[in-house]
Amino acid sequence: MVVVAAYWLSLVARWPAATIDPRDSLAKDRLLAFVRSSGLDRRSVQLHVSWGTYYIAHLFGARDQAVLFSRKFPDDPGMLAFARAAADARGRGVLVVTRRLDKLQTEAMGAVLGAPLVTHAFDDWWAVEYLRQ
């Protein structure tokens, strides 16, 4: 009983120092909800540059979705070529989900995927469509 009380009292004592992780964002949730409701999860191969969005999309997206994760996607032409080939084989476009739109302005992205077709902004989160079928 004393241990349980001490545990709860420690939570009360730490409450004023509790903060929200700045990487957590309602915009991220809105973006992922948009991807699902618009059907982009079924019409594209998703490249997630954030582990958090990848994990959530993988858990809650369509069963037939194709979801990939790597922080290296924007800079790695080999990974991008693999993703593009996967999209082409499935008759899908490519959707890149990121928090850093400026990081998508790379030579590899332009060479492998071409120019973005549509950019969806959700505060500080972005879903960028390439190669729509």
Z-matrix of the N, CA and C atoms (Angstrom, degrees):
N
C 1 1.450
C 2 1.527 1 111.07
N 3 1.318 2 116.02 1 -40.40
C 4 1.460 3 120.69 2 -179.57
C 5 1.529 4 110.11 3 -65.53
N 6 1.325 5 116.46 4 -39.85
C 7 1.464 6 120.50 5 179.97
C 8 1.528 7 110.39 6 -64.17
N 9 1.316 8 117.11 7 -42.54
C 10 1.461 9 121.33 8 179.41
C 11 1.525 10 110.30 9 -63.85
N 12 1.312 11 117.07 10 -44.95
C 13 1.468 12 120.90 11 178.85
C 14 1.531 13 110.62 12 -63.05
N 15 1.318 14 116.97 13 -41.30
C 16 1.468 15 120.48 14 179.42
C 17 1.531 16 110.66 15 -63.37
N 18 1.319 17 116.02 16 -39.54
C 19 1.464 18 119.93 17 178.40
C 20 1.528 19 110.68 18 -60.83
N 21 1.319 20 117.22 19 -50.10
C 22 1.462 21 120.93 20 -178.47
C 23 1.521 22 111.66 21 -65.27
N 24 1.304 23 117.69 22 -37.45
C 25 1.464 24 120.47 23 176.96
C 26 1.528 25 110.96 24 -65.95
N 27 1.325 26 116.71 25 -34.68
C 28 1.467 27 118.91 26 178.05
C 29 1.528 28 110.67 27 -66.31
N 30 1.331 29 117.19 28 -34.54
C 31 1.465 30 119.90 29 176.21
C 32 1.523 31 111.26 30 -65.24
N 33 1.319 32 115.86 31 -42.22
C 34 1.466 33 120.40 32 178.70
C 35 1.525 34 109.97 33 -62.81
N 36 1.320 35 116.95 34 -41.29
C 37 1.466 36 120.97 35 -179.42
C 38 1.529 37 111.48 36 -66.51
N 39 1.327 38 117.90 37 -33.27
C 40 1.465 39 121.45 38 -178.69
C 41 1.523 40 113.33 39 -86.31
N 42 1.312 41 118.56 40 -11.20
C 43 1.459 42 122.71 41 -175.97
C 44 1.535 43 113.59 42 -53.35
N 45 1.336 44 119.94 43 -46.45
C 46 1.475 45 118.93 44 -178.44
C 47 1.533 46 113.48 45 -61.55
N 48 1.310 47 118.15 46 -25.86
C 49 1.468 48 121.29 47 -178.89
C 50 1.528 49 112.46 48 -88.36
N 51 1.316 50 117.13 49 -5.37
C 52 1.466 51 120.36 50 -178.24
C 53 1.526 52 109.75 51 -67.24
N 54 1.325 53 115.59 52 134.93
C 55 1.459 54 120.71 53 178.82
C 56 1.525 55 109.10 54 -132.71
N 57 1.300 56 114.36 55 159.62
C 58 1.459 57 120.54 56 175.74
C 59 1.519 58 107.48 57 -89.07
N 60 1.297 59 115.99 58 132.17
C 61 1.460 60 121.07 59 178.04
C 62 1.526 61 108.34 60 -63.42
N 63 1.346 62 117.97 61 124.20
C 64 1.470 63 118.94 62 -178.08
C 65 1.525 64 113.65 63 -63.22
N 66 1.327 65 117.46 64 -16.54
C 67 1.466 66 119.68 65 177.71
C 68 1.524 67 111.57 66 -78.39
N 69 1.343 68 116.98 67 -15.22
C 70 1.458 69 120.79 68 174.85
C 71 1.523 70 107.84 69 -80.36
N 72 1.297 71 116.38 70 139.69
C 73 1.451 72 118.48 71 -173.44
C 74 1.521 73 110.45 72 -157.18
N 75 1.323 74 114.78 73 135.15
C 76 1.462 75 118.74 74 174.09
C 77 1.524 76 110.55 75 -67.83
N 78 1.334 77 116.61 76 -26.10
C 79 1.465 78 119.95 77 178.14
C 80 1.526 79 110.77 78 -62.16
N 81 1.327 80 116.19 79 -37.39
C 82 1.471 81 120.29 80 177.89
C 83 1.526 82 109.86 81 -61.55
N 84 1.317 83 116.52 82 -42.80
C 85 1.463 84 120.47 83 179.14
C 86 1.526 85 111.06 84 -65.11
N 87 1.340 86 116.71 85 -41.03
C 88 1.467 87 120.09 86 177.83
C 89 1.525 88 110.98 87 -64.01
N 90 1.322 89 117.08 88 -40.52
C 91 1.464 90 121.02 89 178.73
C 92 1.522 91 110.28 90 -60.90
N 93 1.317 92 117.10 91 -49.22
C 94 1.468 93 120.28 92 -178.44
C 95 1.525 94 111.54 93 -65.41
N 96 1.327 95 117.40 94 -35.73
C 97 1.468 96 120.29 95 175.73
C 98 1.533 97 110.00 96 -64.36
N 99 1.327 98 116.98 97 -39.29
C 100 1.466 99 121.17 98 176.98
C 101 1.526 100 110.94 99 -63.25
N 102 1.317 101 117.09 100 -43.93
C 103 1.470 102 120.81 101 179.56
C 104 1.524 103 109.77 102 -57.85
N 105 1.335 104 116.92 103 -42.94
C 106 1.473 105 120.31 104 179.37
C 107 1.527 106 111.50 105 -69.90
N 108 1.338 107 116.88 106 -49.48
C 109 1.468 108 119.51 107 -173.76
C 110 1.528 109 112.70 108 -68.88
N 111 1.322 110 117.69 109 -27.90
C 112 1.467 111 120.75 110 179.90
C 113 1.527 112 112.65 111 -84.97
N 114 1.335 113 116.80 112 -8.81
C 115 1.456 114 120.39 113 -179.16
C 116 1.521 115 114.10 114 84.88
N 117 1.332 116 117.26 115 4.20
C 118 1.468 117 119.57 116 178.91
C 119 1.522 118 112.06 117 -62.20
N 120 1.325 119 117.18 118 -26.58
C 121 1.470 120 119.48 119 178.93
C 122 1.523 121 111.52 120 -68.02
N 123 1.330 122 117.14 121 -22.01
C 124 1.466 123 120.72 122 179.07
C 125 1.528 124 112.54 123 -101.25
N 126 1.336 125 116.74 124 -17.53
C 127 1.469 126 121.03 125 -176.31
C 128 1.522 127 113.71 126 -102.87
N 129 1.322 128 117.46 127 2.01
C 130 1.464 129 118.70 128 -176.24
C 131 1.523 130 110.89 129 -144.03
N 132 1.317 131 114.51 130 161.14
C 133 1.461 132 121.28 131 165.69
C 134 1.520 133 104.34 132 -92.54
N 135 1.326 134 116.40 133 121.12
C 136 1.459 135 121.13 134 -175.85
C 137 1.522 136 110.77 135 -91.37
N 138 1.326 137 115.92 136 128.33
C 139 1.455 138 121.99 137 174.49
C 140 1.522 139 107.37 138 -110.03
N 141 1.309 140 116.22 139 112.05
C 142 1.463 141 120.90 140 -179.28
C 143 1.518 142 109.57 141 -101.27
N 144 1.327 143 115.74 142 126.87
C 145 1.456 144 121.78 143 178.08
C 146 1.529 145 109.31 144 -91.76
N 147 1.321 146 117.72 145 -7.79
C 148 1.466 147 124.10 146 178.47
C 149 1.531 148 109.05 147 -115.84
N 150 1.323 149 115.57 148 130.55
C 151 1.462 150 119.84 149 178.10
C 152 1.526 151 110.79 150 -60.62
N 153 1.327 152 117.48 151 -39.69
C 154 1.461 153 121.17 152 -177.13
C 155 1.515 154 112.88 153 -61.14
N 156 1.325 155 117.43 154 -46.07
C 157 1.465 156 119.42 155 179.92
C 158 1.524 157 110.70 156 -69.21
N 159 1.325 158 116.41 157 -36.78
C 160 1.470 159 120.24 158 177.06
C 161 1.528 160 110.31 159 -59.23
N 162 1.319 161 115.89 160 -49.02
C 163 1.459 162 121.32 161 -176.29
C 164 1.528 163 111.11 162 -61.48
N 165 1.328 164 116.05 163 -46.48
C 166 1.467 165 120.20 164 -179.00
C 167 1.531 166 110.49 165 -66.38
N 168 1.331 167 116.71 166 -44.34
C 169 1.471 168 120.05 167 179.64
C 170 1.520 169 110.86 168 -61.67
N 171 1.316 170 115.87 169 -40.64
C 172 1.463 171 120.47 170 -179.47
C 173 1.532 172 110.92 171 -64.80
N 174 1.317 173 116.68 172 -38.93
C 175 1.469 174 120.32 173 -179.09
C 176 1.522 175 113.13 174 -72.76
N 177 1.337 176 116.99 175 -40.36
C 178 1.455 177 119.85 176 -168.00
C 179 1.520 178 115.35 177 -113.40
N 180 1.318 179 118.53 178 0.13
C 181 1.462 180 120.47 179 -178.92
C 182 1.520 181 112.14 180 -82.31
N 183 1.315 182 114.51 181 -175.87
C 184 1.466 183 121.16 182 179.30
C 185 1.525 184 110.37 183 -63.40
N 186 1.317 185 116.21 184 150.36
C 187 1.471 186 120.46 185 -178.59
C 188 1.525 187 112.13 186 -65.39
N 189 1.318 188 117.08 187 -29.37
C 190 1.464 189 119.82 188 -177.54
C 191 1.532 190 112.87 189 -96.38
N 192 1.313 191 116.66 190 15.88
C 193 1.464 192 119.23 191 179.64
C 194 1.527 193 111.48 192 -74.91
N 195 1.311 194 115.45 193 159.88
C 196 1.466 195 122.35 194 175.23
C 197 1.524 196 106.54 195 -120.13
N 198 1.332 197 116.41 196 113.52
C 199 1.461 198 122.18 197 -174.09
C 200 1.522 199 109.13 198 -125.50
N 201 1.329 200 116.40 199 125.49
C 202 1.460 201 122.06 200 -179.87
C 203 1.524 202 109.46 201 -124.56
N 204 1.331 203 116.83 202 150.58
C 205 1.468 204 121.46 203 178.38
C 206 1.518 205 111.28 204 -130.83
N 207 1.308 206 115.55 205 134.18
C 208 1.462 207 122.69 206 166.34
C 209 1.521 208 108.35 207 -169.98
N 210 1.310 209 115.94 208 135.54
C 211 1.463 210 119.42 209 174.58
C 212 1.530 211 110.75 210 -71.94
N 213 1.317 212 116.57 211 -13.41
C 214 1.468 213 121.46 212 -176.73
C 215 1.527 214 113.90 213 -89.03
N 216 1.335 215 118.54 214 -7.20
C 217 1.465 216 120.28 215 -175.64
C 218 1.527 217 113.74 216 -46.91
N 219 1.337 218 119.72 217 -50.51
C 220 1.469 219 118.63 218 -174.86
C 221 1.529 220 114.57 219 -61.32
N 222 1.324 221 117.47 220 -24.61
C 223 1.466 222 120.68 221 -174.60
C 224 1.522 223 114.65 222 -109.45
N 225 1.316 224 118.22 223 -3.21
C 226 1.461 225 120.52 224 -173.55
C 227 1.527 226 111.01 225 -112.67
N 228 1.337 227 117.58 226 100.43
C 229 1.467 228 119.03 227 -178.34
C 230 1.522 229 113.39 228 -61.48
N 231 1.327 230 117.95 229 -29.92
C 232 1.464 231 120.42 230 178.50
C 233 1.518 232 111.94 231 -65.41
N 234 1.327 233 116.62 232 -45.64
C 235 1.472 234 120.36 233 177.97
C 236 1.523 235 110.68 234 -64.75
N 237 1.330 236 116.15 235 -41.75
C 238 1.460 237 119.66 236 179.28
C 239 1.528 238 111.53 237 -64.08
N 240 1.328 239 116.49 238 -39.25
C 241 1.471 240 120.22 239 178.27
C 242 1.523 241 110.43 240 -64.74
N 243 1.331 242 117.01 241 -39.80
C 244 1.464 243 120.98 242 176.63
C 245 1.528 244 110.32 243 -61.33
N 246 1.336 245 116.39 244 -46.03
C 247 1.466 246 120.49 245 -179.94
C 248 1.525 247 110.73 246 -64.29
N 249 1.323 248 116.70 247 -40.76
C 250 1.462 249 119.44 248 178.73
C 251 1.525 250 110.85 249 -64.50
N 252 1.323 251 117.25 250 -42.15
C 253 1.466 252 120.56 251 178.16
C 254 1.527 253 110.55 252 -62.35
N 255 1.331 254 116.96 253 -40.21
C 256 1.472 255 120.75 254 177.76
C 257 1.525 256 110.17 255 -63.26
N 258 1.327 257 116.91 256 -41.41
C 259 1.466 258 120.74 257 178.67
C 260 1.529 259 110.91 258 -66.02
N 261 1.323 260 116.36 259 -45.32
C 262 1.472 261 120.31 260 179.54
C 263 1.530 262 111.16 261 -61.06
N 264 1.329 263 117.06 262 -41.68
C 265 1.467 264 121.40 263 -179.03
C 266 1.525 265 111.81 264 -64.58
N 267 1.322 266 116.50 265 -27.83
C 268 1.465 267 121.05 266 -178.65
C 269 1.526 268 112.61 267 -99.87
N 270 1.317 269 116.87 268 0.76
C 271 1.462 270 120.19 269 -178.08
C 272 1.514 271 112.35 270 66.69
N 273 1.324 272 116.46 271 37.45
C 274 1.463 273 121.59 272 -176.80
C 275 1.523 274 110.68 273 -121.70
N 276 1.316 275 114.48 274 164.76
C 277 1.454 276 120.84 275 170.91
C 278 1.516 277 109.56 276 -87.81
N 279 1.324 278 115.58 277 -174.21
C 280 1.462 279 121.98 278 176.74
C 281 1.521 280 107.43 279 -118.31
N 282 1.319 281 116.70 280 132.92
C 283 1.461 282 123.12 281 176.88
C 284 1.519 283 107.82 282 -120.01
N 285 1.326 284 116.75 283 123.33
C 286 1.463 285 121.22 284 177.51
C 287 1.519 286 107.94 285 -105.75
N 288 1.333 287 116.66 286 126.98
C 289 1.459 288 122.86 287 178.94
C 290 1.520 289 107.91 288 -111.13
N 291 1.334 290 115.71 289 123.95
C 292 1.460 291 120.16 290 -175.82
C 293 1.523 292 111.52 291 -151.50
N 294 1.299 293 114.74 292 162.50
C 295 1.455 294 120.77 293 173.22
C 296 1.527 295 110.09 294 -98.10
N 297 1.307 296 116.95 295 -16.94
C 298 1.465 297 121.73 296 -175.30
C 299 1.526 298 110.28 297 -117.17
N 300 1.309 299 116.31 298 89.85
C 301 1.462 300 120.48 299 -179.48
C 302 1.526 301 111.08 300 -60.34
N 303 1.322 302 117.19 301 -35.29
C 304 1.463 303 120.59 302 -179.72
C 305 1.527 304 112.14 303 -62.57
N 306 1.332 305 117.62 304 -26.42
C 307 1.464 306 120.96 305 179.78
C 308 1.531 307 112.62 306 -73.68
N 309 1.331 308 117.46 307 -13.04
C 310 1.467 309 120.08 308 178.91
C 311 1.522 310 112.14 309 -86.19
N 312 1.313 311 117.25 310 -6.65
C 313 1.460 312 121.86 311 -178.98
C 314 1.528 313 109.59 312 -84.74
N 315 1.324 314 117.56 313 59.27
C 316 1.463 315 120.63 314 -177.30
C 317 1.522 316 110.48 315 -112.71
N 318 1.301 317 114.58 316 160.26
C 319 1.460 318 120.97 317 177.79
C 320 1.531 319 110.75 318 -61.65
N 321 1.338 320 115.91 319 -40.49
C 322 1.469 321 120.35 320 -179.18
C 323 1.526 322 111.07 321 -62.91
N 324 1.331 323 117.33 322 -43.44
C 325 1.468 324 120.37 323 -179.86
C 326 1.528 325 110.09 324 -60.37
N 327 1.325 326 116.58 325 -46.72
C 328 1.458 327 120.14 326 -179.40
C 329 1.516 328 112.93 327 -65.15
N 330 1.325 329 116.34 328 -40.10
C 331 1.467 330 120.45 329 -177.01
C 332 1.519 331 112.39 330 -70.20
N 333 1.325 332 117.59 331 -39.07
C 334 1.468 333 120.94 332 -174.15
C 335 1.527 334 112.33 333 -91.74
N 336 1.333 335 117.37 334 -42.45
C 337 1.465 336 120.17 335 -174.36
C 338 1.523 337 113.49 336 -104.52
N 339 1.316 338 117.47 337 -15.38
C 340 1.459 339 120.24 338 -177.73
C 341 1.517 340 111.26 339 80.69
N 342 1.309 341 115.19 340 -164.16
C 343 1.465 342 120.53 341 -179.07
C 344 1.527 343 110.20 342 -77.24
N 345 1.328 344 117.24 343 147.90
C 346 1.470 345 119.80 344 176.51
C 347 1.529 346 110.65 345 -63.19
N 348 1.324 347 115.91 346 142.75
C 349 1.464 348 120.71 347 177.28
C 350 1.518 349 111.15 348 -88.03
N 351 1.331 350 115.83 349 -45.17
C 352 1.464 351 121.77 350 -178.62
C 353 1.520 352 107.97 351 -144.00
N 354 1.334 353 115.47 352 140.13
C 355 1.462 354 120.87 353 175.47
C 356 1.518 355 108.10 354 -120.37
N 357 1.322 356 116.56 355 124.49
C 358 1.462 357 122.71 356 178.44
C 359 1.521 358 107.76 357 -106.29
N 360 1.330 359 117.20 358 121.07
C 361 1.466 360 121.93 359 -177.90
C 362 1.522 361 110.32 360 -105.12
N 363 1.318 362 115.50 361 134.67
C 364 1.457 363 123.16 362 175.45
C 365 1.524 364 106.62 363 -133.38
N 366 1.325 365 115.87 364 83.95
C 367 1.468 366 123.02 365 -174.12
C 368 1.521 367 109.19 366 54.72
N 369 1.327 368 117.45 367 -109.92
C 370 1.466 369 120.37 368 -176.77
C 371 1.527 370 112.76 369 -100.75
N 372 1.326 371 118.18 370 18.60
C 373 1.471 372 123.01 371 176.30
C 374 1.517 373 108.94 372 -121.67
N 375 1.335 374 115.81 373 148.96
C 376 1.459 375 121.23 374 -173.94
C 377 1.528 376 111.15 375 -136.68
N 378 1.316 377 115.11 376 140.62
C 379 1.467 378 122.17 377 170.22
C 380 1.523 379 105.51 378 -121.63
N 381 1.329 380 116.25 379 119.79
C 382 1.463 381 121.06 380 -174.12
C 383 1.524 382 108.86 381 -119.07
N 384 1.337 383 115.64 382 123.45
C 385 1.466 384 121.34 383 -178.41
C 386 1.527 385 110.98 384 -93.86
N 387 1.334 386 114.48 385 136.66
C 388 1.457 387 122.88 386 175.66
C 389 1.525 388 108.10 387 -130.66
N 390 1.321 389 117.30 388 152.37
C 391 1.470 390 122.96 389 168.71
C 392 1.522 391 114.17 390 51.97
N 393 1.303 392 118.18 391 47.53
C 394 1.460 393 119.91 392 -179.74
C 395 1.517 394 110.11 393 -63.97
N 396 1.326 395 116.00 394 138.29
C 397 1.466 396 120.96 395 -179.94
C 398 1.507 397 109.64 396 -94.34
